[in-house]
């Protein structure tokens, strides 16, 4: 039987950074939490960041822009 904590959704705060080697923009996760309200609060500290919902079962996320 698996751990129940593996089935919970996470919210990630994502910023866009420039890769110094390729000069291409890429996403960087700077914070993750199981609570959307906490992730929204942290996202306010990073201008231009987004909050993305990460579902471990789907291996992907949807994003929303911070205000």
C-alpha positions in Angstrom: 0.0 0.0 0.0 1.4 3.4 -1.0 1.7 6.5 1.1 -1.3 8.8 1.0 1.0 11.9 0.8 2.0 10.9 -2.8 -1.6 11.5 -4.0 -2.0 15.1 -2.9 -1.8 18.0 -5.3 1.0 20.6 -5.0 1.1 24.2 -6.0 4.4 25.4 -7.5 5.6 29.0 -7.8 7.4 29.2 -11.2 9.6 32.0 -12.6 11.1 32.3 -16.0 14.9 32.5 -16.1 17.4 32.7 -18.9 19.7 29.7 -19.3 23.3 31.1 -19.3 24.6 28.5 -21.7 21.8 28.5 -24.3 20.4 32.0 -23.7 16.9 30.4 -23.9 14.2 31.1 -21.3 13.2 28.2 -19.1 10.9 27.7 -16.1 12.4 27.4 -12.6 10.3 26.2 -9.6 11.2 28.4 -6.7 8.6 27.2 -4.1 6.1 24.4 -3.7 3.3 23.9 -1.2 0.2 21.8 -0.7 -1.8 25.0 0.0 -2.7 27.4 -2.8 -3.0 30.4 -0.5 0.6 29.9 0.7 1.8 29.6 -2.9 -0.1 32.7 -3.9 1.5 34.6 -1.0 5.0 33.5 -2.0 4.3 34.3 -5.7 3.8 38.0 -4.7 7.5 38.1 -3.8 8.6 37.1 -7.3 7.6 39.6 -10.0 6.2 37.9 -13.1 5.9 34.5 -11.4 3.0 32.1 -11.9 1.4 29.5 -9.6 1.0 26.1 -11.2 -1.0 23.2 -9.9 1.0 20.1 -10.0 -0.7 16.7 -9.8 1.8 13.9 -9.3 -0.5 11.4 -11.0 -0.7 13.5 -14.2 3.0 14.5 -14.2 2.1 18.0 -15.3 0.5 21.2 -14.3 -1.7 24.1 -15.1 -0.6 27.6 -14.4 -2.1 30.9 -13.4 -0.4 34.2 -13.4 0.2 36.0 -10.0 -1.2 39.4 -9.4 
